């Protein structure tokens, strides 16, 4: 049994991690911390979880755990990760702190990077593309929901070398915005649909472009710190009045002549054997189909009337888009079966 701990366990990602890790046969959850709930029972933050444990201190979690999940706001993991690594723990960071080169991170997040040297050690935690690197990783940068959905929607086209750019429309449930805060109150979200951070300003854009650029430059077997080609995309996110789920609709700019058969073959071959990516042939992805699962549903579509290539992808933002992906990375880091403790099936209705 590997001892694992969670720092930042009162946010949505932390709560979902607790739910998944409590059912994991290969790990022991030895501590979870929250500055807001320190010393209080777990039910103070998560009434749905049955556990007699109390929220521990940061020091207690770091002292007990062999693997630490950092489920913290951007800017905090870069301060704690060096300490955890120095104390002998391996780290899975759910924030954006180690996903981008420090100079790119600073320009998009507006936060000075306090651990720039660690970026070169961090492995990008998208298992479908970086599985071979994750086994020996000490520090994993766990990608988020929009980036995971968009990257997996376009990865086969990028790896084939035909992707030039894309227009991405993203729709997210409110839990993707974090727990509480202005703009996510019920009275503002209910019966409302709105775009946000438009005009090329969303901070996940450079991460999406780097992921796809790696595939363009390296092919399907990418390395986190290998060469990056240029892919430009426009991204328009929307907040949807539902609890959880991500859906992206992508119009891809591609070279060559395509039809539905060649698209289906390309996507089927690229994702063959992947335990958590389902390529749909007839149906279209929908958020309810992936609710509470670690699965991504992807559907490429050739629009014969216009000659456009479109791709749809859906996932649960708190599972495959966050905590489930972190557990998937944990399994690979520890040499455990990748599917351990991760649901493939969604909940319906």
C-alpha positions in Angstrom: 0.0 0.0 0.0 1.4 3.4 -1.0 0.7 6.3 1.3 -1.0 9.2 -0.4 -2.2 12.6 0.8 -4.1 15.5 -0.5 -3.3 19.2 0.1 -6.3 21.4 -0.8 -8.9 18.8 -0.1 -11.9 21.2 0.3 -12.1 22.2 -3.4 -14.1 20.2 -5.9 -11.0 18.4 -7.2 -9.8 17.5 -3.7 -13.3 16.1 -2.8 -13.4 14.0 -5.9 -9.9 12.7 -5.2 -11.0 11.6 -1.8 -13.9 9.7 -3.2 -11.8 7.9 -5.8 -8.8 7.2 -3.6 -10.9 5.7 -0.7 -11.9 3.0 -3.2 -8.4 2.4 -4.5 -7.0 -1.0 -3.4 -3.3 0.0 -3.9 -3.1 3.1 -1.8 -3.8 4.3 1.8 -5.1 7.8 2.1 -3.1 9.0 5.1 -4.2 12.6 5.2 -6.0 15.5 3.6 -5.6 19.2 4.5 -7.5 22.4 4.1 -6.7 25.7 5.7 -10.4 26.5 5.9 -11.4 23.2 7.6 -8.3 22.3 9.5 -9.2 20.1 12.6 -12.8 19.7 11.4 -14.4 16.3 10.3 -14.4 15.5 6.6 -18.2 15.9 6.6 -17.8 19.6 7.3 -16.8 20.0 3.6 -18.1 16.8 2.0 -21.3 15.4 3.6 -21.5 12.7 0.9 -18.3 11.0 2.1 -18.3 8.6 5.0 -15.0 9.0 6.9 -14.3 9.7 10.6 -11.0 11.4 9.8 -10.3 15.1 10.4 -8.8 17.6 8.1 -5.1 17.5 9.0 -2.4 20.2 8.9 -0.2 20.7 5.8 2.8 19.4 7.9 1.0 16.3 8.9 0.1 15.4 5.3 3.6 16.0 4.0 5.1 14.0 6.9 2.9 10.9 6.2 2.5 10.7 2.4 4.8 9.1 -0.2 2.7 10.7 -3.0 1.1 14.1 -2.6 -1.7 15.5 -4.7 -1.7 19.3 -4.8 -5.3 20.4 -5.4 -4.6 24.1 -5.0 -5.3 27.4 -6.7 -2.7 28.5 -9.3 0.4 30.0 -7.8 0.5 27.8 -4.6 1.8 24.5 -6.0 5.0 26.1 -7.2 5.8 27.0 -3.6 4.9 23.6 -2.0 6.1 21.2 -4.7 9.8 21.8 -4.0 9.3 21.2 -0.3 7.4 17.9 -0.9 10.0 16.7 -3.3 12.8 17.6 -0.9 11.1 15.5 1.8 11.0 12.5 -0.5 7.4 12.6 -1.8 6.3 12.4 -5.4 3.9 15.1 -6.5 0.9 15.3 -8.8 -0.1 18.9 -9.3 -3.7 19.6 -10.4 -3.1 23.4 -11.0 -1.5 25.0 -14.0 1.9 25.8 -12.3 4.0 23.3 -14.1 2.2 22.8 -17.4 3.9 25.6 -19.3 7.4 27.0 -19.6 7.8 29.6 -16.8 7.9 32.6 -19.1 4.8 31.5 -20.9 3.1 30.8 -17.6 3.9 34.2 -16.3 2.6 36.0 -19.4 -0.8 34.2 -19.3 -1.4 33.7 -15.6 0.1 37.0 -14.4 2.0 35.2 -11.6 5.8 35.3 -11.2 7.0 31.7 -11.2 8.8 30.8 -8.0 10.1 27.3 -9.1 11.1 27.7 -12.7 13.8 25.0 -12.5 11.2 22.3 -11.7 9.4 22.8 -15.0 12.1 20.9 -16.8 11.5 17.9 -14.5 7.7 17.9 -14.7 6.0 15.3 -16.9 2.8 16.4 -18.6 0.1 14.2 -17.2 -2.1 13.3 -20.2 -1.7 9.5 -20.2 -2.9 9.0 -23.8 0.1 10.9 -25.1 2.7 10.7 -22.3 2.2 7.2 -20.8 5.8 6.1 -21.2 7.2 9.1 -19.4 4.9 8.8 -16.4 6.3 5.7 -14.9 9.5 7.3 -13.6 8.0 10.7 -12.9 8.6 12.5 -9.6 6.5 15.6 -10.6 3.4 15.4 -12.8 1.6 18.4 -14.2 -2.0 17.2 -14.4 -3.9 18.9 -17.2 -7.5 20.3 -16.8 -10.8 19.7 -18.4 -11.0 22.0 -21.4 -7.4 21.2 -22.4 -7.9 17.4 -22.1 -11.1 17.5 -24.2 -9.7 19.7 -26.9 -6.3 17.9 -27.1 -7.9 14.5 -27.4 -10.4 15.8 -29.9 -7.6 17.0 -32.2 -4.7 14.7 -31.4 -5.1 12.2 -34.3 -5.2 15.0 -36.8 -2.2 16.7 -35.3 -0.2 13.5 -35.1 -1.0 12.9 -38.8 0.6 16.2 -39.6 -2.5 17.7 -41.2 -3.8 20.0 -38.5 -3.3 23.7 -39.3 -5.5 25.3 -36.7 -9.0 25.1 -35.1 -12.0 27.0 -33.9 -13.1 25.5 -30.5 -16.4 26.2 -28.8 -16.3 24.9 -25.2 -19.2 24.5 -22.8 -18.6 23.8 -19.1 -20.6 23.0 -16.0 -20.3 25.4 -13.1 -18.0 23.1 -11.0 -15.3 23.8 -13.6 -15.1 27.3 -12.2 -14.2 26.1 -8.7 -16.1 26.2 -5.4 -17.8 29.5 -5.0 -16.9 32.9 -6.2 -18.6 35.8 -8.0 -20.2 34.8 -11.2 -21.1 31.3 -10.1 -23.9 32.0 -7.7 -27.2 30.3 -8.4 -29.1 33.4 -9.2 -26.5 34.3 -11.8 -26.0 30.9 -13.4 -29.5 29.5 -13.3 -31.3 29.7 -16.7 -28.4 31.5 -18.1 -25.7 30.7 -20.8 -22.8 33.0 -21.4 -19.4 33.1 -23.0 -16.4 34.3 -21.0 -12.7 35.1 -21.5 -13.2 35.4 -25.3 -11.0 37.1 -27.8 -8.0 34.8 -27.3 -7.6 35.6 -23.7 -8.3 32.3 -22.0 -5.2 31.0 -20.2 -5.6 27.5 -21.4 -5.0 28.5 -25.0 -1.2 28.2 -25.0 -1.5 24.8 -23.3 -3.8 23.5 -26.0 -1.5 24.9 -28.7 1.6 23.4 -27.2 0.0 19.9 -26.8 -1.1 19.9 -30.4 2.2 21.5 -31.5 4.1 18.6 -29.9 2.1 16.1 -31.9 2.7 18.0 -35.1 6.5 18.1 -34.5 7.0 14.7 -32.8 4.2 12.4 -34.1 2.1 10.3 -31.7 4.9 9.4 -29.3 5.5 12.8 -27.8 7.9 13.9 -25.1 7.0 16.6 -22.6 10.1 18.6 -23.4 10.6 17.7 -27.0 10.1 20.0 -30.0 6.9 21.9 -30.5 5.4 22.8 -33.9 3.0 25.7 -34.5 -0.8 25.2 -34.2 -3.1 28.2 -33.8 -6.6 27.9 -32.4 -9.4 30.2 -31.4 -11.2 29.2 -28.2 -14.6 30.4 -27.0 -15.6 29.0 -23.6 -19.2 29.2 -22.2 -20.6 28.6 -18.7 -23.6 26.3 -18.7 -26.2 26.0 -15.9 -25.3 22.4 -15.0 -23.2 21.0 -12.2 -20.5 19.1 -14.1 -19.4 18.1 -17.6 -17.4 19.5 -20.6 -18.4 19.5 -24.2 -16.2 20.9 -27.0 -17.2 21.4 -30.6 -14.3 21.9 -32.9 -14.0 23.0 -36.5 -10.6 21.9 -37.6 -8.5 23.4 -40.4 -6.8 20.4 -42.1 -4.8 19.7 -45.2 -5.8 17.0 -47.7 -9.1 15.4 -48.9 -11.2 13.7 -46.2 -14.4 11.8 -45.9 -16.2 10.1 -43.0 -14.6 6.8 -43.7 -11.0 8.1 -43.6 -11.7 10.1 -40.4 -13.2 7.1 -38.6 -10.2 5.0 -39.6 -7.7 7.6 -38.4 -9.4 8.1 -35.0 -10.1 4.4 -34.5 -6.4 3.5 -35.2 -5.1 6.3 -33.0 -7.1 5.4 -30.0 -7.2 1.6 -30.3 -6.6 0.0 -27.0 -7.0 3.2 -25.0 -9.0 2.3 -21.8 -10.6 5.7 -21.4 -11.2 7.1 -24.9 -14.3 5.9 -26.8 -14.5 6.9 -30.5 -18.2 7.0 -31.4 -19.4 5.9 -34.8 -23.1 6.8 -34.9 -24.0 8.8 -31.7 -22.6 12.2 -30.8 -20.9 12.9 -27.4 -23.0 14.3 -24.6 -22.1 15.3 -21.1 -24.6 13.0 -19.4 -22.9 10.0 -21.1 -19.6 10.6 -19.3 -21.0 11.9 -16.0 -18.9 10.6 -13.0 -16.7 8.5 -15.3 -13.1 8.8 -16.4 -14.0 8.4 -20.0 -13.8 10.7 -23.0 -16.2 10.3 -25.8 -14.9 11.6 -29.2 -16.7 11.8 -32.5 -15.0 13.1 -35.7 -17.5 14.3 -38.4 -17.0 15.1 -42.1 -19.6 17.7 -43.2 -20.0 16.8 -46.8 -22.0 19.9 -47.8 -19.2 22.3 -46.8 -16.2 20.0 -46.8 -15.4 20.8 -43.2 -13.9 18.5 -40.6 -15.5 18.8 -37.2 -14.8 16.9 -33.9 -16.9 16.6 -30.8 -15.7 15.5 -27.4 -17.3 15.2 -23.9 -15.9 14.3 -20.5 -16.6 14.9 -16.8 -14.6 17.9 -15.7 -14.1 16.6 -12.2 -13.0 13.1 -13.2 -11.2 12.7 -16.5 -10.8 16.5 -16.5 -9.2 16.6 -13.0 -9.2 14.1 -10.2 -9.7 10.9 -12.2 -6.9 11.9 -14.6 -4.7 12.5 -11.5 -5.5 8.9 -10.2 -4.8 7.6 -13.7 -1.4 9.3 -13.6 -0.8 7.9 -10.1 -1.5 4.3 -11.3 1.1 4.8 -14.1 3.7 6.3 -11.7 3.3 3.4 -9.4 3.3 0.7 -12.1 -0.3 -0.3 -11.2 -3.0 -1.3 -13.8 -4.0 2.0 -15.4 -7.7 1.5 -14.8 -7.5 0.8 -11.1 -10.3 2.6 -9.1 -11.4 4.5 -12.2 -15.0 4.1 -13.5 -15.5 3.8 -17.3 -19.3 3.8 -17.0 -21.2 7.1 -16.6 -24.3 7.7 -14.5 -27.7 8.1 -16.2 -30.0 9.9 -15.7 
